[in-house]
Amino acid sequence: MVQKGITPESLAWVRTANVANNWHPLTMLSHMLDYEIFGMSPAGHHFTSLLLHAANVLLLFEVLRRMTGAAGRSAVAAGLFAVHPLHVESVAWVAERKDVLSALFWILAMGAYHCYAARPSPGRYLLVALAMALGLMAKPMVVTLPLALLLLDVWPLGRLTFESGWEHRLSRLAAEKLPLLGLSAAASLVTLHYQTTSLVTLEALPWRLRLANAAVSYAAYLGKTLLPRNLAVFYPIPLDIPLWKAAGAALLIASLTALAAWKARKAPWLLVGWLWFLGTLVPVIGLVQVGRQAMADRYTYLPSIGLFLALCWGLPALSAGRRWRSALAAAAVLALLALAAATRAQVRHWSDSVTLYRHALAATRGNYVAHVGLARALAARKDWTGAADQYRAALALRPRLRVAQKGLAQALHEAGRGEEDP
């Protein structure tokens, strides 16, 4: 349907299309428009994703600058967003257009909300709601936007301060978000409807493992944001997570939350940034599990903004004197250069499927999905022996994996070894 371009038939289809168990008509429209302009030339489709990412970077800088009045810190935060290796997946994977597209409308909604907060009016509120609705039609992860806007009320907008009577102001500001929360509720119901067939049951993945994986994933996201290494296209959920590992991750999260709350009055950016990170990851943290991934780099595209805010406003607040500020500025430049170099290296892993899945196998353990992906890529190159080896490796990890069983049978047949015992 995408390769039909913009036609009456494709426009009728896109309104209700279930694509990979998701409803994101705006994302599919963007792919159709790309096809109209570029055909099947991959360069054009990559250019669109890169253009959207660049627009997000510039918009984020401008919105933060207007909200905070701090051009330097806003530039560093936007720079971190621009070149962080965790964001490679969202930009380099063309079919994952929904990340960069939904983020565009998220940041536009932030800008519109800043204008509304300065001079509330129905028209300005409608602009916020429109931007949010468009974002939801690109990716349902935008459901957390109303809570993010409530955090912006605390800082940098200053509409909610922790002084006498703050509970009343909180209830008023929360009530102000009710129409937006209505959009979130509607989008959540639509998403659950479309993902019914891909939801993992509690029998297959019990609550104990879901909660443990959520805690460990939060800690892993934090770690990979601070030190981006061993990034992969797929991270499998382990069959078991040791209690000490889950408890340690939960203790880390609780401690950082307590620290941010303790410093809320003097350093509200810490609380806002940390809760932004925690809250925007909730839809994809695995409590409602879709698929078999433990986590994904692409899920950090918007949540990482919270950590960048806490970092870019928190570190300068700790420094005293021009000398320290100059040192921090130099450190920021070096950090951005180092991240840019790491991102360039990470982009190379996306050059082709064989490279992508070989890197995933090197970066993770027990990655049966990467074995299957590599097997398919080798099969496409007519390397049937290599494909058979990878299917066997996948079956060693998941003996009942039907796709690997079928793939191995085909690989042996094509290699002229159809009589061989798998």
MARPAPA-568047 format. One record per residue (C-alpha): residue number from 1; residue in three letters; x, y, z. Coordinates in pm, 1 decimal, padded with zeros to 6 digits. Example, Ala and Ser with C-alpha at 12.3 -4.5 7.8 and 13.67 -1.06 7.14 Angstrom:
<1 ALA <01230.0 -00450.0 00780.0>> <2 SER <01367.0 -00106.0 00714.0>> 
//
This chain:
<1 MET <00000.0 00000.0 00000.0>> <2 VAL <00287.5 00236.8 00073.0>> <3 GLN <00424.9 00171.9 -00275.8>> <4 LYS <00097.8 00289.9 -00425.7>> <5 GLY <00182.9 00636.3 -00300.7>> <6 ILE <-00086.1 00892.1 -00221.9>> <7 THR <-00401.3 00753.9 -00382.8>> <8 PRO <-00769.6 00745.5 -00278.8>> <9 GLU <-00728.4 00373.8 -00207.3>> <10 SER <-00418.8 00415.9 00010.8>> <11 LEU <-00570.2 00713.1 00193.7>> <12 ALA <-00877.6 00503.8 00275.3>> <13 TRP <-00656.5 00215.9 00390.2>> <14 VAL <-00430.9 00423.7 00614.2>> <15 ARG <-00716.6 00546.6 00833.8>> <16 THR <-00760.0 00205.6 00996.7>> <17 ALA <-00450.7 00012.5 00886.8>> <18 ASN <-00294.1 -00225.3 01137.3>> <19 VAL <00078.9 -00211.6 01064.2>> <20 ALA <00295.6 -00433.0 01285.8>> <21 ASN <00014.6 -00425.9 01545.5>> <22 ASN <00013.3 -00046.4 01557.5>> <23 TRP <-00215.1 00233.1 01444.3>> <24 HIS <-00001.9 00522.9 01325.7>> <25 PRO <-00163.8 00667.7 01012.2>> <26 LEU <00051.8 00980.2 01005.0>> <27 THR <00367.8 00770.6 01001.4>> <28 MET <00236.7 00563.5 00711.1>> <29 LEU <00137.2 00879.8 00525.2>> <30 SER <00494.6 01004.8 00559.6>> <31 HIS <00621.0 00681.9 00401.5>> <32 MET <00368.7 00717.9 00118.3>> <33 LEU <00480.7 01074.4 00056.6>> <34 ASP <00843.2 00960.1 00051.3>> <35 TYR <00753.2 00701.2 -00210.2>> <36 GLU <00581.8 00967.0 -00422.2>> <37 ILE <00898.7 01179.1 -00412.7>> <38 PHE <01184.2 00925.3 -00400.8>> <39 GLY <01034.3 00597.9 -00519.4>> <40 MET <01229.9 00304.8 -00375.0>> <41 SER <01562.6 00489.0 -00362.5>> <42 PRO <01672.7 00443.8 00000.5>> <43 ALA <01873.4 00767.3 00010.6>> <44 GLY <01558.8 00979.9 -00005.0>> <45 HIS <01387.0 00792.4 00275.7>> <46 HIS <01698.4 00823.5 00492.6>> <47 PHE <01715.9 01193.4 00409.9>> <48 THR <01360.8 01246.9 00537.2>> <49 SER <01435.7 01077.2 00869.5>> <50 LEU <01757.4 01273.5 00908.6>> <51 LEU <01573.9 01597.0 00822.3>> <52 LEU <01308.8 01525.9 01086.8>> <53 HIS <01577.8 01454.7 01345.9>> <54 ALA <01757.3 01779.1 01259.7>> <55 ALA <01428.5 01968.5 01289.8>> <56 ASN <01370.4 01811.2 01631.4>> <57 VAL <01715.2 01920.9 01746.7>> <58 LEU <01662.1 02281.5 01637.5>> <59 LEU <01309.7 02295.9 01779.6>> <60 LEU <01423.8 02149.5 02110.8>> <61 PHE <01695.3 02412.0 02138.9>> <62 GLU <01457.4 02697.0 02061.6>> <63 VAL <01182.4 02574.1 02295.4>> <64 LEU <01427.4 02523.4 02583.6>> <65 ARG <01588.5 02860.0 02518.9>> <66 ARG <01254.2 03038.1 02528.9>> <67 MET <01138.7 02850.8 02838.5>> <68 THR <01458.5 02889.9 03041.8>> <69 GLY <01635.7 03190.1 02892.2>> <70 ALA <01960.2 02986.9 02906.9>> <71 ALA <02090.9 02963.3 02551.0>> <72 GLY <02415.1 02785.0 02639.1>> <73 ARG <02259.8 02508.0 02845.7>> <74 SER <01979.8 02467.7 02592.0>> <75 ALA <02239.2 02429.0 02317.2>> <76 VAL <02423.7 02156.9 02509.0>> <77 ALA <02098.7 01970.0 02584.0>> <78 ALA <01997.1 01989.2 02217.6>> <79 GLY <02347.2 01883.7 02116.9>> <80 LEU <02329.4 01576.4 02338.9>> <81 PHE <01993.2 01493.9 02184.7>> <82 ALA <02142.3 01541.3 01837.1>> <83 VAL <02448.0 01315.9 01858.0>> <84 HIS <02378.4 01057.1 02127.3>> <85 PRO <02441.4 00700.4 01999.7>> <86 LEU <02117.9 00574.3 02158.2>> <87 HIS <01929.8 00776.8 01897.0>> <88 VAL <02094.5 00609.1 01598.7>> <89 GLU <01826.2 00340.4 01582.6>> <90 SER <01541.3 00592.9 01565.4>> <91 VAL <01703.9 00780.6 01275.8>> <92 ALA <01894.5 00515.7 01079.8>> <93 TRP <01611.3 00261.3 01081.9>> <94 VAL <01386.4 00412.4 00816.5>> <95 ALA <01079.7 00203.7 00904.1>> <96 GLU <01104.3 00342.3 01259.3>> <97 ARG <00992.3 00680.9 01124.3>> <98 LYS <00736.8 00707.5 01404.8>> <99 ASP <01006.5 00807.9 01658.3>> <100 VAL <01135.6 01115.6 01481.4>> <101 LEU <00790.0 01212.2 01351.9>> <102 SER <00609.1 01183.5 01685.6>> <103 ALA <00892.7 01372.5 01857.0>> <104 LEU <00844.1 01659.6 01612.9>> <105 PHE <00485.1 01707.7 01729.4>> <106 TRP <00580.6 01647.3 02094.6>> <107 ILE <00831.1 01933.6 02086.2>> <108 LEU <00587.4 02153.9 01892.5>> <109 ALA <00332.8 02081.8 02167.5>> <110 MET <00590.2 02192.9 02425.7>> <111 GLY <00638.6 02519.2 02238.4>> <112 ALA <00264.4 02573.2 02206.0>> <113 TYR <00220.4 02500.3 02577.1>> <114 HIS <00482.3 02759.7 02663.5>> <115 CYS <00280.0 03017.7 02471.3>> <116 TYR <-00039.7 02899.7 02641.8>> <117 ALA <00117.8 02916.5 02989.0>> <118 ALA <00230.3 03274.3 02924.3>> <119 ARG <-00117.5 03384.1 02808.8>> <120 PRO <-00384.3 03115.0 02850.7>> <121 SER <-00659.7 03111.9 02588.5>> <122 PRO <-00880.3 02844.4 02426.9>> <123 GLY <-00710.3 02894.2 02092.3>> <124 ARG <-00362.8 02835.0 02233.5>> <125 TYR <-00483.8 02529.8 02423.1>> <126 LEU <-00628.6 02389.0 02101.7>> <127 LEU <-00287.2 02423.6 01937.6>> <128 VAL <-00137.1 02211.6 02216.2>> <129 ALA <-00413.1 01951.6 02173.4>> <130 LEU <-00371.1 01950.4 01793.6>> <131 ALA <00004.1 01894.2 01817.6>> <132 MET <-00054.5 01612.8 02066.3>> <133 ALA <-00320.0 01448.6 01849.0>> <134 LEU <-00086.3 01453.5 01548.6>> <135 GLY <00189.0 01306.5 01763.7>> <136 LEU <-00040.5 01024.6 01876.1>> <137 MET <-00118.6 00947.0 01512.6>> <138 ALA <00255.4 00907.7 01456.8>> <139 LYS <00329.2 00695.4 01767.9>> <140 PRO <00112.4 00619.7 02072.8>> <141 MET <00406.1 00671.6 02310.7>> <142 VAL <00298.0 01040.0 02311.0>> <143 VAL <00030.2 00942.3 02568.6>> <144 THR <00263.6 01063.6 02846.4>> <145 LEU <00279.5 01420.0 02711.2>> <146 PRO <00019.3 01565.9 02956.8>> <147 LEU <00227.3 01448.4 03252.8>> <148 ALA <00542.1 01593.0 03093.8>> <149 LEU <00363.2 01927.5 03056.7>> <150 LEU <00269.3 01911.1 03424.9>> <151 LEU <00638.7 01867.4 03503.8>> <152 LEU <00717.8 02174.5 03293.2>> <153 ASP <00470.9 02364.9 03512.1>> <154 VAL <00709.2 02298.8 03801.1>> <155 TRP <01018.9 02395.0 03603.3>> <156 PRO <01102.5 02593.7 03402.7>> <157 LEU <00759.2 02757.7 03372.3>> <158 GLY <00721.6 02807.0 03749.8>> <159 ARG <00343.7 02765.6 03748.5>> <160 LEU <00367.7 02520.9 04038.9>> <161 THR <00598.9 02589.4 04332.2>> <162 PHE <00631.7 02378.3 04647.7>> <163 GLU <00510.4 02643.9 04885.0>> <164 SER <00201.4 02686.0 05099.7>> <165 GLY <-00110.5 02585.4 04907.3>> <166 TRP <00076.0 02392.4 04638.2>> <167 GLU <-00176.2 02107.9 04658.5>> <168 HIS <-00455.5 02337.1 04536.9>> <169 ARG <-00242.5 02467.6 04249.8>> <170 LEU <-00149.1 02111.3 04158.2>> <171 SER <-00511.6 02002.1 04139.4>> <172 ARG <-00596.8 02304.5 03924.3>> <173 LEU <-00310.6 02240.3 03683.1>> <174 ALA <-00394.5 01869.6 03669.9>> <175 ALA <-00756.6 01951.5 03587.1>> <176 GLU <-00627.6 02176.3 03310.6>> <177 LYS <-00469.9 01867.5 03149.8>> <178 LEU <-00790.3 01658.3 03154.3>> <179 PRO <-00875.8 01711.2 02784.2>> <180 LEU <-00521.3 01605.1 02693.3>> <181 LEU <-00549.1 01304.4 02924.1>> <182 GLY <-00869.6 01219.9 02737.3>> <183 LEU <-00667.9 01203.6 02415.9>> <184 SER <-00416.6 00979.1 02594.5>> <185 ALA <-00692.3 00746.9 02715.5>> <186 ALA <-00846.2 00721.0 02368.3>> <187 ALA <-00508.6 00650.3 02208.7>> <188 SER <-00432.3 00386.8 02473.5>> <189 LEU <-00757.9 00204.1 02401.5>> <190 VAL <-00692.9 00210.9 02026.5>> <191 THR <-00337.9 00082.6 02080.9>> <192 LEU <-00453.2 -00203.3 02304.3>> <193 HIS <-00712.2 -00297.4 02042.3>> <194 TYR <-00452.1 -00310.6 01766.4>> <195 GLN <-00196.4 -00495.0 01980.6>> <196 THR <-00432.2 -00761.1 02117.6>> <197 THR <-00275.9 -01040.7 01913.7>> <198 SER <00082.9 -00944.5 02008.4>> <199 LEU <00035.8 -00899.5 02384.4>> <200 VAL <00243.3 -01145.3 02586.4>> <201 THR <00031.3 -01337.3 02839.6>> <202 LEU <00103.8 -01352.1 03210.8>> <203 GLU <00157.1 -01725.4 03176.3>> <204 ALA <00435.1 -01666.6 02925.4>> <205 LEU <00582.9 -01371.3 03116.1>> <206 PRO <00472.5 -01351.6 03482.0>> <207 TRP <00453.7 -01030.5 03684.6>> <208 ARG <00767.0 -01118.8 03879.9>> <209 LEU <00976.4 -01121.3 03563.8>> <210 ARG <00803.0 -00813.9 03419.2>> <211 LEU <00871.0 -00604.8 03729.0>> <212 ALA <01228.7 -00728.8 03755.0>> <213 ASN <01290.4 -00654.0 03386.8>> <214 ALA <01138.0 -00305.7 03423.5>> <215 ALA <01371.3 -00219.4 03712.3>> <216 VAL <01678.6 -00361.4 03537.7>> <217 SER <01584.1 -00188.2 03210.1>> <218 TYR <01549.8 00151.3 03381.6>> <219 ALA <01899.0 00108.1 03523.1>> <220 ALA <02030.5 -00010.0 03185.4>> <221 TYR <01877.3 00288.8 03003.3>> <222 LEU <02041.4 00520.8 03255.8>> <223 GLY <02373.9 00343.2 03217.1>> <224 LYS <02364.1 00345.4 02836.4>> <225 THR <02274.9 00714.9 02837.3>> <226 LEU <02577.3 00798.9 03053.9>> <227 LEU <02807.4 00543.9 02885.7>> <228 PRO <02667.4 00428.3 02549.0>> <229 ARG <02825.9 00091.8 02481.9>> <230 ASN <02709.6 -00252.7 02366.8>> <231 LEU <02412.4 -00102.8 02182.3>> <232 ALA <02210.3 -00356.5 01984.3>> <233 VAL <01907.0 -00376.0 01758.6>> <234 PHE <01744.2 -00627.8 01995.8>> <235 TYR <01782.9 -00710.0 02365.1>> <236 PRO <01612.0 -01038.9 02457.2>> <237 ILE <01426.5 -01079.9 02785.1>> <238 PRO <01629.8 -01323.7 02995.6>> <239 LEU <01458.4 -01641.6 03108.0>> <240 ASP <01532.4 -01538.6 03465.9>> <241 ILE <01662.2 -01228.9 03643.0>> <242 PRO <01850.4 -01277.1 03971.9>> <243 LEU <01680.9 -01119.6 04272.1>> <244 TRP <01993.8 -00926.6 04366.1>> <245 LYS <02009.8 -00766.0 04022.6>> <246 ALA <01645.5 -00655.7 04023.8>> <247 ALA <01667.4 -00537.1 04386.4>> <248 GLY <01985.4 -00342.2 04315.5>> <249 ALA <01828.7 -00169.3 04015.9>> <250 ALA <01513.4 -00087.2 04214.6>> <251 LEU <01725.6 00053.2 04499.7>> <252 LEU <01918.1 00272.2 04254.8>> <253 ILE <01596.3 00410.1 04105.5>> <254 ALA <01441.8 00472.1 04448.9>> <255 SER <01757.0 00643.6 04574.4>> <256 LEU <01781.3 00877.3 04275.4>> <257 THR <01410.0 00957.3 04304.2>> <258 ALA <01448.8 01038.1 04673.6>> <259 LEU <01751.4 01257.7 04602.3>> <260 ALA <01566.2 01448.8 04328.7>> <261 ALA <01264.8 01498.6 04558.1>> <262 TRP <01489.4 01617.3 04842.1>> <263 LYS <01647.3 01879.9 04614.2>> <264 ALA <01315.2 01979.2 04453.1>> <265 ARG <01295.6 02326.4 04606.6>> <266 LYS <01650.8 02436.6 04530.1>> <267 ALA <01708.1 02234.5 04215.0>> <268 PRO <01368.8 02161.9 04053.8>> <269 TRP <01534.9 02064.7 03724.6>> <270 LEU <01664.4 01747.1 03888.0>> <271 LEU <01315.7 01631.0 03986.5>> <272 VAL <01161.3 01738.2 03656.0>> <273 GLY <01431.1 01574.5 03445.6>> <274 TRP <01434.5 01250.6 03644.8>> <275 LEU <01056.2 01212.4 03655.0>> <276 TRP <01043.1 01297.4 03282.8>> <277 PHE <01282.1 01007.9 03218.6>> <278 LEU <01090.6 00764.8 03441.9>> <279 GLY <00742.4 00868.7 03329.3>> <280 THR <00788.4 00881.9 02953.9>> <281 LEU <00934.0 00529.3 02955.9>> <282 VAL <00629.6 00380.1 03132.8>> <283 PRO <00440.6 00284.3 02810.9>> <284 VAL <00739.2 00081.0 02687.0>> <285 ILE <00895.1 -00047.7 03008.4>> <286 GLY <00729.2 -00387.8 02967.6>> <287 LEU <00454.2 -00394.4 03229.6>> <288 VAL <00220.9 -00439.5 02933.5>> <289 GLN <00453.4 -00652.7 02723.6>> <290 VAL <00436.2 -00647.0 02344.6>> <291 GLY <00700.9 -00862.2 02179.3>> <292 ARG <01000.9 -01028.4 02339.2>> <293 GLN <01241.3 -00736.8 02376.3>> <294 ALA <01366.2 -00648.2 02724.2>> <295 MET <01433.0 -00289.4 02612.7>> <296 ALA <01517.5 -00095.2 02296.3>> <297 ASP <01747.7 00194.6 02212.6>> <298 ARG <01470.1 00368.4 02019.4>> <299 TYR <01256.2 00392.9 02332.7>> <300 THR <01497.8 00652.5 02474.9>> <301 TYR <01444.1 00908.0 02197.1>> <302 LEU <01208.9 01129.9 02401.1>> <303 PRO <01279.5 01008.2 02758.8>> <304 SER <01649.0 01097.3 02729.4>> <305 ILE <01552.7 01465.8 02711.9>> <306 GLY <01475.4 01448.3 03084.7>> <307 LEU <01823.3 01324.2 03170.3>> <308 PHE <01980.2 01588.9 02946.7>> <309 LEU <01782.9 01860.1 03129.0>> <310 ALA <01890.4 01733.3 03471.6>> <311 LEU <02251.3 01711.0 03357.1>> <312 CYS <02277.8 02041.7 03170.6>> <313 TRP <02117.2 02244.5 03449.0>> <314 GLY <02242.0 02035.6 03741.5>> <315 LEU <02616.9 02042.4 03674.4>> <316 PRO <02645.8 02422.3 03626.0>> <317 ALA <02448.8 02472.3 03949.0>> <318 LEU <02720.3 02279.9 04135.8>> <319 SER <03001.6 02492.9 03996.2>> <320 ALA <03114.2 02821.8 04145.7>> <321 GLY <03316.0 03085.1 03966.5>> <322 ARG <03407.6 03152.6 03607.5>> <323 ARG <03695.7 02903.6 03607.3>> <324 TRP <03466.5 02610.7 03686.8>> <325 ARG <03212.4 02724.6 03431.2>> <326 SER <03482.7 02745.7 03164.4>> <327 ALA <03594.9 02395.4 03255.1>> <328 LEU <03237.0 02269.8 03226.5>> <329 ALA <03197.9 02435.4 02887.2>> <330 ALA <03516.8 02266.7 02765.3>> <331 ALA <03399.7 01934.1 02908.6>> <332 ALA <03065.2 01973.1 02729.3>> <333 VAL <03239.5 02027.8 02395.6>> <334 LEU <03461.1 01723.3 02449.8>> <335 ALA <03161.8 01511.9 02551.7>> <336 LEU <02969.2 01612.4 02239.1>> <337 LEU <03268.3 01531.4 02018.3>> <338 ALA <03311.9 01191.8 02185.7>> <339 LEU <02942.0 01111.8 02147.5>> <340 ALA <02949.0 01220.5 01784.1>> <341 ALA <03239.6 00982.6 01719.4>> <342 ALA <03054.9 00699.1 01897.0>> <343 THR <02741.9 00774.2 01693.6>> <344 ARG <02938.1 00761.9 01370.1>> <345 ALA <03069.6 00419.0 01469.5>> <346 GLN <02719.1 00303.2 01567.4>> <347 VAL <02575.6 00417.8 01233.7>> <348 ARG <02820.0 00186.8 01054.4>> <349 HIS <02657.9 -00112.0 01224.0>> <350 TRP <02338.8 -00025.3 01032.5>> <351 SER <02507.8 -00045.2 00690.7>> <352 ASP <02359.7 -00389.4 00614.5>> <353 SER <02174.7 -00670.6 00790.1>> <354 VAL <02474.1 -00902.0 00830.9>> <355 THR <02675.6 -00629.0 01001.5>> <356 LEU <02378.4 -00524.5 01215.5>> <357 TYR <02306.3 -00870.5 01353.6>> <358 ARG <02669.7 -00970.5 01395.4>> <359 HIS <02716.3 -00661.6 01610.8>> <360 ALA <02403.1 -00745.4 01810.8>> <361 LEU <02542.4 -01091.2 01883.1>> <362 ALA <02871.9 -00938.4 01995.3>> <363 ALA <02695.9 -00684.0 02219.5>> <364 THR <02443.4 -00916.4 02388.9>> <365 ARG <02404.0 -01267.5 02525.3>> <366 GLY <02147.5 -01532.6 02437.0>> <367 ASN <02017.5 -01323.7 02147.7>> <368 TYR <01816.0 -01578.2 01949.0>> <369 VAL <01645.0 -01299.8 01750.1>> <370 ALA <01984.0 -01176.3 01626.4>> <371 HIS <02076.8 -01532.6 01526.9>> <372 VAL <01755.2 -01559.5 01321.0>> <373 GLY <01809.4 -01215.7 01168.9>> <374 LEU <02165.6 -01302.8 01073.2>> <375 ALA <02050.9 -01637.3 00930.8>> <376 ARG <01797.0 -01463.5 00708.1>> <377 ALA <02055.4 -01210.2 00594.2>> <378 LEU <02302.5 -01487.6 00508.3>> <379 ALA <02028.0 -01679.8 00328.9>> <380 ALA <01956.6 -01370.8 00118.4>> <381 ARG <02323.1 -01390.3 00011.3>> <382 LYS <02278.7 -01761.7 -00069.8>> <383 ASP <02514.8 -01854.2 00215.4>> <384 TRP <02306.0 -02155.1 00315.1>> <385 THR <02571.7 -02315.7 00532.6>> <386 GLY <02617.4 -01998.3 00734.7>> <387 ALA <02238.7 -01956.7 00761.8>> <388 ALA <02200.2 -02314.5 00886.6>> <389 ASP <02464.7 -02254.4 01154.1>> <390 GLN <02280.0 -01945.1 01277.3>> <391 TYR <01943.9 -02122.0 01283.5>> <392 ARG <02103.9 -02400.6 01488.7>> <393 ALA <02241.7 -02140.3 01730.9>> <394 ALA <01892.2 -01990.7 01768.1>> <395 LEU <01742.2 -02334.6 01833.0>> <396 ALA <02006.1 -02404.0 02096.3>> <397 LEU <01864.1 -02105.6 02284.4>> <398 ARG <01494.8 -02158.0 02196.1>> <399 PRO <01442.5 -02524.1 02090.0>> <400 ARG <01075.6 -02471.5 01996.4>> <401 LEU <01126.0 -02159.5 01786.6>> <402 ARG <00920.3 -02240.9 01475.8>> <403 VAL <01073.9 -01975.6 01253.2>> <404 ALA <01420.7 -02119.9 01322.4>> <405 GLN <01300.2 -02476.3 01264.2>> <406 LYS <01151.6 -02384.8 00926.9>> <407 GLY <01452.0 -02170.8 00834.9>> <408 LEU <01695.4 -02452.0 00915.3>> <409 ALA <01497.5 -02699.8 00705.6>> <410 GLN <01499.6 -02461.4 00409.6>> <411 ALA <01871.7 -02383.5 00449.6>> <412 LEU <01962.3 -02754.0 00456.8>> <413 HIS <01743.2 -02819.0 00153.6>> <414 GLU <01897.5 -02533.0 -00046.1>> <415 ALA <02245.4 -02650.0 00052.4>> <416 GLY <02165.3 -02995.0 -00082.3>> <417 ARG <02171.0 -03146.2 00265.6>> <418 GLY <01799.3 -03204.8 00302.4>> <419 GLU <01850.8 -03558.0 00434.6>> <420 GLU <02077.7 -03436.5 00714.1>> <421 ASP <01951.6 -03459.1 01071.5>> <422 PRO <01886.8 -03100.4 01189.1>> 
//
